[in-house]
């Protein structure tokens, strides 16, 4: 009779089988970063869930009770702690949470959201494998983004806590400013290699000594 794997063994098996979209660039990200000036890392395997729901409806209220709120306008981010919801459109949102929140790793985020929506109009879709997360930080992080981003990223306009859809190097991304000098970038997995290499190239000037 075949042995049944324990929950922890199943979780470890899932983790061991995964490969992040930019895993092969990890060493390049480390060597290309300049601590304190600009650093680039991948935050792989975050749980991400796409939601379509009218935030003013009963279903929206139930979904908000799971996520810690739904953002009201473009650029807003709702939530507290490790679970955050980004505004994609008037009735479209993306929930971002730590990997352990995913149902395959012992969490219940997707199933909780599905239950909250119930049979009402809307949609809950697991997008965890659809995107990866890059974190760009440091005093020159904004300067790197400004080489390609059409948005006004000056802090008087693009404040910490803002997240919007935009393009970097012609790649559609979600860009979330999590603190004064830190940005999280969400490209689709198929564009991770290209965008990761582009960001490394854009960072290269800051690794050289300043010309007196």
N, CA and C atoms as a LAMMPS dump frame, in Angstrom:
ITEM: TIMESTEP
0
ITEM: NUMBER OF ATOMS
636
ITEM: BOX BOUNDS ff ff ff
-5.0000000000000000e+02 5.0000000000000000e+02
-5.0000000000000000e+02 5.0000000000000000e+02
-5.0000000000000000e+02 5.0000000000000000e+02
ITEM: ATOMS id mol type element x y z
1 1 1 N 0.835 -1.182 0
2 1 2 C 0 0 0
3 1 3 C 0.887 1.255 0
4 2 1 N 0.598 2.19 -0.891
5 2 2 C 1.416 3.389 -1.027
6 2 3 C 1.292 4.266 0.214
7 3 1 N 2.421 4.856 0.604
8 3 2 C 2.406 5.751 1.755
9 3 3 C 1.834 7.108 1.341
10 4 1 N 1.089 7.706 2.245
11 4 2 C 0.512 9.021 1.994
12 4 3 C 1.439 10.084 2.562
13 5 1 N 1.776 11.079 1.731
14 5 2 C 2.671 12.14 2.167
15 5 3 C 1.993 13.02 3.206
16 6 1 N 2.755 13.439 4.198
17 6 2 C 2.227 14.359 5.201
18 6 3 C 2.094 15.747 4.565
19 7 1 N 1.281 16.627 5.166
20 7 2 C 1.16 17.988 4.621
21 7 3 C 2.494 18.705 4.481
22 8 1 N 3.365 18.55 5.478
23 8 2 C 4.664 19.235 5.405
24 8 3 C 5.523 18.661 4.278
25 9 1 N 5.429 17.349 4.058
26 9 2 C 6.179 16.742 2.963
27 9 3 C 5.664 17.226 1.613
28 10 1 N 4.357 17.377 1.502
29 10 2 C 3.771 17.882 0.263
30 10 3 C 4.23 19.304 -0.013
31 11 1 N 4.215 20.147 1.028
32 11 2 C 4.656 21.53 0.886
33 11 3 C 6.116 21.588 0.452
34 12 1 N 6.964 20.783 1.087
35 12 2 C 8.385 20.764 0.734
36 12 3 C 8.589 20.281 -0.698
37 13 1 N 7.752 19.333 -1.136
38 13 2 C 7.855 18.828 -2.505
39 13 3 C 7.482 19.914 -3.508
40 14 1 N 6.436 20.662 -3.185
41 14 2 C 6.023 21.768 -4.06
42 14 3 C 7.119 22.818 -4.133
43 15 1 N 7.663 23.193 -2.979
44 15 2 C 8.724 24.202 -2.96
45 15 3 C 9.952 23.727 -3.737
46 16 1 N 10.292 22.465 -3.605
47 16 2 C 11.476 21.952 -4.281
48 16 3 C 11.338 21.875 -5.785
49 17 1 N 10.106 21.793 -6.26
50 17 2 C 9.887 21.653 -7.71
51 17 3 C 9.828 22.993 -8.432
52 18 1 N 9.743 24.082 -7.69
53 18 2 C 9.535 25.389 -8.324
54 18 3 C 10.841 25.992 -8.834
55 19 1 N 10.714 26.802 -9.871
56 19 2 C 11.81 27.619 -10.382
57 19 3 C 11.249 28.998 -10.673
58 20 1 N 11.814 30.022 -10.084
59 20 2 C 11.29 31.365 -10.3
60 20 3 C 11.716 31.883 -11.671
61 21 1 N 10.953 32.811 -12.247
62 21 2 C 11.244 33.295 -13.599
63 21 3 C 12.607 33.961 -13.759
64 22 1 N 13.168 34.52 -12.672
65 22 2 C 14.469 35.193 -12.759
66 22 3 C 15.521 34.519 -11.882
67 23 1 N 15.29 33.269 -11.544
68 23 2 C 16.232 32.559 -10.678
69 23 3 C 17.637 32.542 -11.262
70 24 1 N 17.731 32.403 -12.583
71 24 2 C 19.032 32.324 -13.247
72 24 3 C 19.785 33.647 -13.238
73 25 1 N 19.115 34.739 -12.836
74 25 2 C 19.755 36.051 -12.788
75 25 3 C 20.162 36.457 -11.373
76 26 1 N 19.986 35.574 -10.409
77 26 2 C 20.225 35.939 -9.005
78 26 3 C 21.649 36.448 -8.779
79 27 1 N 22.645 35.751 -9.317
80 27 2 C 24.032 36.183 -9.128
81 27 3 C 24.289 37.511 -9.821
82 28 1 N 23.707 37.693 -10.998
83 28 2 C 23.875 38.957 -11.717
84 28 3 C 23.232 40.104 -10.953
85 29 1 N 22.069 39.854 -10.334
86 29 2 C 21.424 40.886 -9.525
87 29 3 C 22.326 41.294 -8.358
88 30 1 N 22.962 40.311 -7.728
89 30 2 C 23.842 40.605 -6.591
90 30 3 C 25.077 41.374 -7.027
91 31 1 N 25.731 40.912 -8.086
92 31 2 C 26.961 41.568 -8.527
93 31 3 C 26.695 42.924 -9.158
94 32 1 N 25.515 43.112 -9.732
95 32 2 C 25.192 44.382 -10.372
96 32 3 C 24.633 45.42 -9.426
97 33 1 N 24.335 45.032 -8.192
98 33 2 C 23.791 45.972 -7.213
99 33 3 C 24.907 46.759 -6.538
100 34 1 N 24.574 47.981 -6.141
101 34 2 C 25.508 48.841 -5.415
102 34 3 C 24.828 49.217 -4.103
103 35 1 N 25.111 48.493 -3.025
104 35 2 C 24.401 48.731 -1.76
105 35 3 C 24.394 50.201 -1.363
106 36 1 N 23.212 50.67 -0.989
107 36 2 C 23.043 52.06 -0.597
108 36 3 C 22.751 52.977 -1.764
109 37 1 N 23.104 52.545 -2.971
110 37 2 C 22.883 53.357 -4.168
111 37 3 C 21.726 52.812 -4.983
112 38 1 N 21.839 51.56 -5.407
113 38 2 C 20.717 50.903 -6.081
114 38 3 C 20.933 49.393 -6.032
115 39 1 N 19.934 48.668 -5.575
116 39 2 C 20.003 47.214 -5.5
117 39 3 C 18.774 46.612 -6.168
118 40 1 N 18.968 45.446 -6.757
119 40 2 C 17.887 44.741 -7.441
120 40 3 C 17.825 43.312 -6.94
121 41 1 N 16.651 42.88 -6.514
122 41 2 C 16.448 41.512 -6.072
123 41 3 C 15.119 41.003 -6.628
124 42 1 N 14.998 39.693 -6.69
125 42 2 C 13.71 39.087 -7.018
126 42 3 C 13.087 38.58 -5.736
127 43 1 N 11.799 38.834 -5.572
128 43 2 C 11.029 38.25 -4.463
129 43 3 C 10.115 37.215 -5.102
130 44 1 N 10.543 35.971 -5.169
131 44 2 C 9.78 34.982 -5.936
132 44 3 C 8.613 34.384 -5.16
133 45 1 N 7.721 33.802 -5.931
134 45 2 C 6.654 32.934 -5.399
135 45 3 C 5.619 33.641 -4.524
136 46 1 N 5.488 34.937 -4.618
137 46 2 C 4.433 35.581 -3.836
138 46 3 C 3.063 35.091 -4.316
139 47 1 N 2.151 34.984 -3.383
140 47 2 C 0.771 34.638 -3.743
141 47 3 C 0.107 35.877 -4.342
142 48 1 N -0.468 35.719 -5.523
143 48 2 C -1.152 36.829 -6.193
144 48 3 C -2.5 36.334 -6.701
145 49 1 N -3.521 37.116 -6.446
146 49 2 C -4.876 36.724 -6.839
147 49 3 C -5.548 37.907 -7.52
148 50 1 N -6.074 37.668 -8.725
149 50 2 C -6.835 38.684 -9.425
150 50 3 C -8.294 38.624 -9.017
151 51 1 N -8.876 39.782 -8.764
152 51 2 C -10.275 39.862 -8.328
153 51 3 C -11.023 40.836 -9.227
154 52 1 N -12.216 40.444 -9.629
155 52 2 C -13.164 41.363 -10.256
156 52 3 C -14.429 41.353 -9.419
157 53 1 N -14.755 42.515 -8.87
158 53 2 C -15.949 42.627 -8.04
159 53 3 C -16.275 44.112 -7.864
160 54 1 N -17.534 44.411 -7.723
161 54 2 C -17.961 45.764 -7.393
162 54 3 C -17.693 45.993 -5.91
163 55 1 N -16.757 46.885 -5.612
164 55 2 C -16.348 47.064 -4.213
165 55 3 C -17.471 47.608 -3.337
166 56 1 N -18.501 48.193 -3.94
167 56 2 C -19.608 48.742 -3.156
168 56 3 C -20.728 47.731 -2.927
169 57 1 N -20.584 46.535 -3.496
170 57 2 C -21.619 45.509 -3.357
171 57 3 C -21.411 44.691 -2.093
172 58 1 N -22.392 43.844 -1.787
173 58 2 C -22.257 42.943 -0.647
174 58 3 C -21.076 42.003 -0.843
175 59 1 N -20.909 41.513 -2.091
176 59 2 C -19.779 40.633 -2.379
177 59 3 C -18.463 41.368 -2.181
178 60 1 N -18.43 42.643 -2.596
179 60 2 C -17.23 43.441 -2.397
180 60 3 C -16.885 43.593 -0.926
181 61 1 N -17.891 43.756 -0.108
182 61 2 C -17.661 43.877 1.335
183 61 3 C -17.111 42.571 1.914
184 62 1 N -17.653 41.454 1.428
185 62 2 C -17.157 40.16 1.926
186 62 3 C -15.707 39.925 1.49
187 63 1 N -15.408 40.256 0.237
188 63 2 C -14.032 40.107 -0.259
189 63 3 C -13.097 41.022 0.529
190 64 1 N -13.536 42.247 0.784
191 64 2 C -12.714 43.201 1.533
192 64 3 C -12.416 42.712 2.945
193 65 1 N -13.32 41.936 3.507
194 65 2 C -13.093 41.413 4.855
195 65 3 C -11.957 40.387 4.87
196 66 1 N -11.717 39.765 3.709
197 66 2 C -10.611 38.798 3.596
198 66 3 C -9.297 39.52 3.332
199 67 1 N -9.339 40.537 2.472
200 67 2 C -8.112 41.207 2.048
201 67 3 C -7.673 42.338 2.966
202 68 1 N -8.572 42.785 3.826
203 68 2 C -8.261 43.942 4.654
204 68 3 C -8.633 45.247 3.981
205 69 1 N -9.512 45.15 2.979
206 69 2 C -9.985 46.339 2.276
207 69 3 C -9.755 46.228 0.784
208 70 1 N -10.485 47.035 0.01
209 70 2 C -10.295 47.148 -1.44
210 70 3 C -10.048 48.616 -1.756
211 71 1 N -9.018 48.919 -2.56
212 71 2 C -8.704 50.314 -2.857
213 71 3 C -9.814 50.982 -3.653
214 72 1 N -9.998 52.294 -3.422
215 72 2 C -11.124 53.011 -4.012
216 72 3 C -10.795 53.691 -5.33
217 73 1 N -9.538 54.124 -5.512
218 73 2 C -9.198 54.888 -6.703
219 73 3 C -7.847 54.453 -7.269
220 74 1 N -7.579 54.904 -8.496
221 74 2 C -6.322 54.586 -9.165
222 74 3 C -5.135 55.01 -8.307
223 75 1 N -4.181 54.097 -8.149
224 75 2 C -2.987 54.361 -7.354
225 75 3 C -3.08 53.914 -5.92
226 76 1 N -4.29 53.675 -5.452
227 76 2 C -4.461 53.286 -4.051
228 76 3 C -4.02 51.839 -3.809
229 77 1 N -3.569 51.582 -2.589
230 77 2 C -3.253 50.235 -2.112
231 77 3 C -3.962 50.062 -0.781
232 78 1 N -4.706 48.983 -0.641
233 78 2 C -5.432 48.71 0.604
234 78 3 C -4.82 47.498 1.293
235 79 1 N -5.044 47.426 2.594
236 79 2 C -4.553 46.279 3.342
237 79 3 C -3.595 46.707 4.422
238 80 1 N -3.329 45.785 5.298
239 80 2 C -2.39 46.032 6.388
240 80 3 C -1.469 44.837 6.522
241 81 1 N -0.253 45.099 6.926
242 81 2 C 0.669 44.002 7.137
243 81 3 C 1.111 43.363 5.838
244 82 1 N 1.02 42.054 5.767
245 82 2 C 1.604 41.311 4.651
246 82 3 C 0.664 41.107 3.475
247 83 1 N -0.624 41.356 3.644
248 83 2 C -1.589 41.174 2.552
249 83 3 C -2.033 42.548 2.061
250 84 1 N -1.785 42.827 0.77
251 84 2 C -2.115 44.127 0.21
252 84 3 C -2.874 43.944 -1.102
253 85 1 N -3.751 44.893 -1.393
254 85 2 C -4.546 44.836 -2.614
255 85 3 C -4.283 46.086 -3.442
256 86 1 N -3.894 45.876 -4.701
257 86 2 C -3.569 46.959 -5.615
258 86 3 C -4.743 47.209 -6.554
259 87 1 N -4.987 48.467 -6.875
260 87 2 C -6.08 48.877 -7.773
261 87 3 C -5.647 48.68 -9.211
262 88 1 N -6.412 47.917 -9.994
263 88 2 C -6.165 47.76 -11.421
264 88 3 C -7.223 48.474 -12.257
265 89 1 N -8.394 48.625 -11.714
266 89 2 C -9.512 49.269 -12.391
267 89 3 C -10.647 49.433 -11.401
268 90 1 N -11.736 50.105 -11.795
269 90 2 C -12.84 50.346 -10.862
270 90 3 C -13.395 49.087 -10.211
271 91 1 N -13.36 47.977 -10.937
272 91 2 C -13.858 46.715 -10.365
273 91 3 C -12.817 45.599 -10.481
274 92 1 N -11.543 45.978 -10.611
275 92 2 C -10.487 44.972 -10.797
276 92 3 C -9.334 45.259 -9.847
277 93 1 N -8.853 44.211 -9.165
278 93 2 C -7.838 44.369 -8.136
279 93 3 C -6.867 43.19 -8.181
280 94 1 N -5.675 43.387 -7.61
281 94 2 C -4.721 42.3 -7.464
282 94 3 C -4.265 42.231 -6.013
283 95 1 N -4.471 41.076 -5.409
284 95 2 C -4.05 40.844 -4.035
285 95 3 C -2.651 40.244 -4.047
286 96 1 N -1.762 40.788 -3.237
287 96 2 C -0.388 40.301 -3.126
288 96 3 C -0.146 39.911 -1.677
289 97 1 N 0.352 38.684 -1.483
290 97 2 C 0.562 38.17 -0.128
291 97 3 C 1.799 37.262 -0.126
292 98 1 N 2.335 36.948 1.043
293 98 2 C 3.485 36.037 1.116
294 98 3 C 3.148 34.662 0.552
295 99 1 N 4.165 33.946 0.119
296 99 2 C 3.946 32.66 -0.537
297 99 3 C 3.178 31.672 0.345
298 100 1 N 3.381 31.732 1.655
299 100 2 C 2.727 30.771 2.538
300 100 3 C 1.209 30.98 2.614
301 101 1 N 0.733 32.102 2.078
302 101 2 C -0.713 32.32 2.042
303 101 3 C -1.391 31.509 0.951
304 102 1 N -0.59 30.991 0.007
305 102 2 C -1.168 30.229 -1.102
306 102 3 C -1.692 28.875 -0.631
307 103 1 N -2.777 28.451 -1.235
308 103 2 C -3.428 27.204 -0.818
309 103 3 C -2.522 25.989 -0.971
310 104 1 N -1.628 25.997 -1.963
311 104 2 C -0.762 24.844 -2.188
312 104 3 C 0.31 24.707 -1.123
313 105 1 N 0.498 25.748 -0.3
314 105 2 C 1.525 25.724 0.738
315 105 3 C 0.925 25.807 2.134
316 106 1 N -0.33 25.407 2.245
317 106 2 C -0.976 25.357 3.552
318 106 3 C -1.807 26.568 3.886
319 107 1 N -1.813 27.598 3.02
320 107 2 C -2.636 28.774 3.256
321 107 3 C -4.044 28.565 2.716
322 108 1 N -4.809 29.654 2.676
323 108 2 C -6.195 29.525 2.205
324 108 3 C -6.671 30.787 1.49
325 109 1 N -5.732 31.597 0.983
326 109 2 C -6.109 32.885 0.403
327 109 3 C -7.071 32.734 -0.772
328 110 1 N -6.732 31.863 -1.72
329 110 2 C -7.564 31.72 -2.918
330 110 3 C -8.942 31.169 -2.545
331 111 1 N -8.964 30.143 -1.718
332 111 2 C -10.246 29.547 -1.348
333 111 3 C -11.08 30.508 -0.495
334 112 1 N -10.436 31.273 0.365
335 112 2 C -11.177 32.245 1.182
336 112 3 C -11.82 33.319 0.309
337 113 1 N -11.09 33.785 -0.698
338 113 2 C -11.637 34.793 -1.598
339 113 3 C -12.757 34.221 -2.458
340 114 1 N -12.582 32.978 -2.901
341 114 2 C -13.619 32.324 -3.698
342 114 3 C -14.899 32.163 -2.887
343 115 1 N -14.749 31.764 -1.639
344 115 2 C -15.906 31.62 -0.754
345 115 3 C -16.567 32.972 -0.494
346 116 1 N -15.751 34 -0.303
347 116 2 C -16.295 35.333 -0.037
348 116 3 C -17.099 35.855 -1.223
349 117 1 N -16.634 35.59 -2.426
350 117 2 C -17.37 36.042 -3.618
351 117 3 C -18.665 35.264 -3.771
352 118 1 N -18.61 33.98 -3.478
353 118 2 C -19.805 33.145 -3.577
354 118 3 C -20.337 33.075 -4.992
355 119 1 N -21.645 33.14 -5.137
356 119 2 C -22.28 33.062 -6.449
357 119 3 C -22.59 34.433 -7.046
358 120 1 N -22.078 35.479 -6.408
359 120 2 C -22.333 36.824 -6.913
360 120 3 C -21.469 37.11 -8.144
361 121 1 N -21.809 38.186 -8.854
362 121 2 C -21.06 38.562 -10.046
363 121 3 C -19.631 38.919 -9.677
364 122 1 N -18.682 38.379 -10.437
365 122 2 C -17.283 38.671 -10.167
366 122 3 C -16.398 37.507 -10.54
367 123 1 N -15.151 37.596 -10.123
368 123 2 C -14.166 36.583 -10.516
369 123 3 C -13.02 36.575 -9.523
370 124 1 N -12.539 35.394 -9.213
371 124 2 C -11.335 35.212 -8.407
372 124 3 C -10.41 34.278 -9.177
373 125 1 N -9.202 34.742 -9.506
374 125 2 C -8.277 33.962 -10.331
375 125 3 C -6.901 33.936 -9.664
376 126 1 N -6.347 32.748 -9.525
377 126 2 C -5.003 32.588 -8.976
378 126 3 C -3.983 33.022 -10.038
379 127 1 N -3.249 34.104 -9.754
380 127 2 C -2.266 34.64 -10.699
381 127 3 C -0.833 34.448 -10.202
382 128 1 N -0.644 33.605 -9.225
383 128 2 C 0.667 33.484 -8.578
384 128 3 C 1.776 33.099 -9.549
385 129 1 N 1.468 32.264 -10.541
386 129 2 C 2.475 31.844 -11.511
387 129 3 C 2.54 32.783 -12.711
388 130 1 N 1.666 33.785 -12.729
389 130 2 C 1.578 34.693 -13.87
390 130 3 C 2.653 35.782 -13.84
391 131 1 N 3.05 36.185 -12.637
392 131 2 C 4.009 37.27 -12.485
393 131 3 C 5.086 36.9 -11.473
394 132 1 N 6.186 37.655 -11.519
395 132 2 C 7.151 37.607 -10.431
396 132 3 C 7.273 39.026 -9.879
397 133 1 N 8.113 39.183 -8.868
398 133 2 C 8.279 40.489 -8.218
399 133 3 C 9.752 40.854 -8.177
400 134 1 N 10.072 42.041 -8.698
401 134 2 C 11.406 42.61 -8.544
402 134 3 C 11.314 43.729 -7.507
403 135 1 N 12.341 43.835 -6.68
404 135 2 C 12.426 44.968 -5.755
405 135 3 C 13.663 45.785 -6.108
406 136 1 N 13.439 47.048 -6.441
407 136 2 C 14.504 47.985 -6.779
408 136 3 C 14.545 49.032 -5.675
409 137 1 N 15.702 49.187 -5.054
410 137 2 C 15.773 50.101 -3.91
411 137 3 C 17.096 50.848 -3.9
412 138 1 N 17.128 51.917 -3.129
413 138 2 C 18.337 52.719 -2.992
414 138 3 C 18.118 54.147 -3.444
415 139 1 N 19.094 54.988 -3.18
416 139 2 C 18.967 56.416 -3.462
417 139 3 C 18.829 56.719 -4.951
418 140 1 N 19.281 55.804 -5.827
419 140 2 C 19.201 56.019 -7.266
420 140 3 C 18.162 55.122 -7.948
421 141 1 N 17.319 54.477 -7.173
422 141 2 C 16.306 53.596 -7.766
423 141 3 C 15.37 54.386 -8.681
424 142 1 N 14.951 55.565 -8.229
425 142 2 C 14.058 56.377 -9.067
426 142 3 C 14.748 56.775 -10.364
427 143 1 N 16.025 57.112 -10.306
428 143 2 C 16.756 57.514 -11.51
429 143 3 C 16.817 56.379 -12.528
430 144 1 N 16.95 55.151 -12.046
431 144 2 C 16.956 53.993 -12.95
432 144 3 C 15.607 53.873 -13.649
433 145 1 N 14.521 53.984 -12.892
434 145 2 C 13.189 53.863 -13.477
435 145 3 C 12.895 55.001 -14.45
436 146 1 N 13.4 56.18 -14.147
437 146 2 C 13.122 57.333 -14.995
438 146 3 C 13.777 57.237 -16.362
439 147 1 N 14.677 56.303 -16.545
440 147 2 C 15.278 56.094 -17.864
441 147 3 C 14.285 55.521 -18.863
442 148 1 N 13.181 54.961 -18.367
443 148 2 C 12.231 54.309 -19.267
444 148 3 C 10.771 54.553 -18.942
445 149 1 N 10.479 54.956 -17.719
446 149 2 C 9.083 55.088 -17.292
447 149 3 C 8.543 56.471 -17.644
448 150 1 N 7.363 56.509 -18.274
449 150 2 C 6.765 57.777 -18.691
450 150 3 C 6.066 58.51 -17.546
451 151 1 N 5.889 57.852 -16.411
452 151 2 C 5.223 58.488 -15.277
453 151 3 C 6.11 59.539 -14.631
454 152 1 N 5.489 60.511 -13.988
455 152 2 C 6.213 61.458 -13.153
456 152 3 C 6.466 60.775 -11.815
457 153 1 N 7.712 60.378 -11.568
458 153 2 C 8.053 59.627 -10.363
459 153 3 C 8.584 60.521 -9.246
460 154 1 N 8.518 61.833 -9.434
461 154 2 C 8.965 62.723 -8.363
462 154 3 C 8.123 62.449 -7.114
463 155 1 N 8.757 62.426 -5.946
464 155 2 C 8.028 62.056 -4.723
465 155 3 C 6.859 62.966 -4.37
466 156 1 N 6.83 64.182 -4.919
467 156 2 C 5.675 65.039 -4.634
468 156 3 C 4.432 64.541 -5.383
469 157 1 N 4.655 63.712 -6.413
470 157 2 C 3.556 63.169 -7.217
471 157 3 C 3.368 61.678 -6.941
472 158 1 N 4.45 60.94 -7.044
473 158 2 C 4.406 59.485 -6.86
474 158 3 C 4.871 59.167 -5.447
475 159 1 N 3.926 59.146 -4.536
476 159 2 C 4.247 59.013 -3.115
477 159 3 C 4.354 57.542 -2.71
478 160 1 N 5.027 57.297 -1.611
479 160 2 C 5.092 55.946 -1.057
480 160 3 C 3.677 55.448 -0.782
481 161 1 N 3.419 54.197 -1.156
482 161 2 C 2.09 53.63 -0.993
483 161 3 C 1.252 53.698 -2.254
484 162 1 N 1.846 54.192 -3.354
485 162 2 C 1.14 54.289 -4.63
486 162 3 C 1.503 53.108 -5.529
487 163 1 N 0.527 52.559 -6.239
488 163 2 C 0.767 51.46 -7.183
489 163 3 C -0.067 51.708 -8.436
490 164 1 N 0.581 51.631 -9.605
491 164 2 C -0.12 51.889 -10.863
492 164 3 C 0.368 50.937 -11.941
493 165 1 N -0.433 50.796 -12.986
494 165 2 C -0.019 50.066 -14.178
495 165 3 C 0.76 51.011 -15.074
496 166 1 N 1.896 50.562 -15.588
497 166 2 C 2.709 51.383 -16.478
498 166 3 C 3.558 50.463 -17.347
499 167 1 N 4.543 51.042 -18.031
500 167 2 C 5.484 50.254 -18.835
501 167 3 C 6.902 50.608 -18.441
502 168 1 N 7.752 49.586 -18.379
503 168 2 C 9.186 49.754 -18.205
504 168 3 C 9.864 49.029 -19.358
505 169 1 N 10.665 49.737 -20.134
506 169 2 C 11.328 49.146 -21.295
507 169 3 C 10.311 48.478 -22.218
508 170 1 N 9.154 49.127 -22.369
509 170 2 C 8.051 48.654 -23.214
510 170 3 C 7.394 47.381 -22.682
511 171 1 N 7.678 47.032 -21.422
512 171 2 C 7.082 45.855 -20.794
513 171 3 C 5.977 46.322 -19.847
514 172 1 N 4.74 45.826 -19.996
515 172 2 C 3.68 46.217 -19.059
516 172 3 C 3.931 45.629 -17.667
517 173 1 N 3.853 46.494 -16.663
518 173 2 C 4.111 46.071 -15.283
519 173 3 C 3.16 46.8 -14.348
520 174 1 N 3.049 46.27 -13.133
521 174 2 C 2.523 47.035 -12.005
522 174 3 C 3.723 47.579 -11.253
523 175 1 N 3.692 48.873 -10.943
524 175 2 C 4.783 49.517 -10.217
525 175 3 C 4.239 50.037 -8.892
526 176 1 N 4.816 49.549 -7.801
527 176 2 C 4.345 49.879 -6.459
528 176 3 C 5.497 50.488 -5.662
529 177 1 N 5.327 51.714 -5.231
530 177 2 C 6.333 52.367 -4.396
531 177 3 C 6.024 52.036 -2.944
532 178 1 N 6.821 51.174 -2.36
533 178 2 C 6.527 50.688 -1.008
534 178 3 C 7.136 51.556 0.084
535 179 1 N 8.165 52.344 -0.257
536 179 2 C 8.746 53.298 0.693
537 179 3 C 9.435 54.387 -0.124
538 180 1 N 10.056 55.344 0.546
539 180 2 C 10.617 56.49 -0.161
540 180 3 C 11.649 56.102 -1.213
541 181 1 N 12.395 55.028 -0.99
542 181 2 C 13.447 54.636 -1.933
543 181 3 C 13.313 53.189 -2.393
544 182 1 N 12.133 52.631 -2.283
545 182 2 C 11.943 51.22 -2.651
546 182 3 C 10.715 51.062 -3.529
547 183 1 N 10.9 50.306 -4.612
548 183 2 C 9.823 50.051 -5.568
549 183 3 C 9.713 48.548 -5.796
550 184 1 N 8.483 48.069 -5.901
551 184 2 C 8.257 46.692 -6.319
552 184 3 C 7.645 46.7 -7.716
553 185 1 N 8.202 45.854 -8.561
554 185 2 C 7.826 45.802 -9.971
555 185 3 C 7.282 44.407 -10.252
556 186 1 N 6.1 44.345 -10.877
557 186 2 C 5.45 43.066 -11.14
558 186 3 C 5.335 42.846 -12.652
559 187 1 N 6.362 42.239 -13.276
560 187 2 C 6.246 41.88 -14.691
561 187 3 C 5.652 40.486 -14.835
562 188 1 N 5.078 40.217 -15.979
563 188 2 C 4.643 38.853 -16.256
564 188 3 C 5.872 37.956 -16.345
565 189 1 N 5.694 36.696 -15.987
566 189 2 C 6.832 35.775 -15.89
567 189 3 C 7.62 35.692 -17.197
568 190 1 N 6.935 35.738 -18.324
569 190 2 C 7.611 35.594 -19.611
570 190 3 C 8.494 36.787 -19.952
571 191 1 N 8.29 37.929 -19.27
572 191 2 C 9.107 39.116 -19.518
573 191 3 C 10.168 39.325 -18.444
574 192 1 N 10.251 38.431 -17.468
575 192 2 C 11.144 38.642 -16.326
576 192 3 C 12.606 38.687 -16.744
577 193 1 N 13.015 37.795 -17.632
578 193 2 C 14.416 37.764 -18.059
579 193 3 C 14.79 39.069 -18.749
580 194 1 N 13.98 39.497 -19.712
581 194 2 C 14.282 40.719 -20.452
582 194 3 C 14.33 41.926 -19.522
583 195 1 N 13.303 42.083 -18.674
584 195 2 C 13.255 43.261 -17.817
585 195 3 C 14.364 43.231 -16.775
586 196 1 N 14.665 42.056 -16.233
587 196 2 C 15.756 41.948 -15.27
588 196 3 C 17.083 42.379 -15.873
589 197 1 N 17.355 41.934 -17.099
590 197 2 C 18.603 42.315 -17.771
591 197 3 C 18.603 43.81 -18.112
592 198 1 N 17.443 44.346 -18.496
593 198 2 C 17.371 45.77 -18.81
594 198 3 C 17.675 46.607 -17.571
595 199 1 N 17.081 46.233 -16.434
596 199 2 C 17.331 46.97 -15.203
597 199 3 C 18.804 46.899 -14.794
598 200 1 N 19.42 45.75 -14.957
599 200 2 C 20.844 45.622 -14.654
600 200 3 C 21.67 46.573 -15.508
601 201 1 N 21.341 46.648 -16.788
602 201 2 C 22.069 47.542 -17.679
603 201 3 C 21.866 49 -17.272
604 202 1 N 20.635 49.342 -16.874
605 202 2 C 20.342 50.712 -16.462
606 202 3 C 21.034 51.078 -15.154
607 203 1 N 21.353 50.086 -14.338
608 203 2 C 22.028 50.315 -13.068
609 203 3 C 23.54 50.438 -13.215
610 204 1 N 24.066 50.022 -14.352
611 204 2 C 25.516 49.833 -14.486
612 204 3 C 26.318 51.108 -14.219
613 205 1 N 25.793 52.26 -14.623
614 205 2 C 26.557 53.498 -14.443
615 205 3 C 26.846 53.798 -12.977
616 206 1 N 25.974 53.314 -12.073
617 206 2 C 26.139 53.631 -10.654
618 206 3 C 27.178 52.735 -9.971
619 207 1 N 27.652 51.721 -10.695
620 207 2 C 28.706 50.864 -10.158
621 207 3 C 30.091 51.434 -10.461
622 208 1 N 30.154 52.46 -11.315
623 208 2 C 31.429 53.065 -11.681
624 208 3 C 31.741 54.243 -10.761
625 209 1 N 33.037 54.518 -10.531
626 209 2 C 33.401 55.671 -9.693
627 209 3 C 32.925 56.974 -10.341
628 210 1 N 32.545 57.919 -9.521
629 210 2 C 32.116 59.203 -10.045
630 210 3 C 33.29 59.946 -10.677
631 211 1 N 33.001 60.599 -11.785
632 211 2 C 34.047 61.377 -12.466
633 211 3 C 34.181 62.72 -11.753
634 212 1 N 35.38 63.054 -11.279
635 212 2 C 35.552 64.312 -10.526
636 212 3 C 35.314 65.533 -11.434
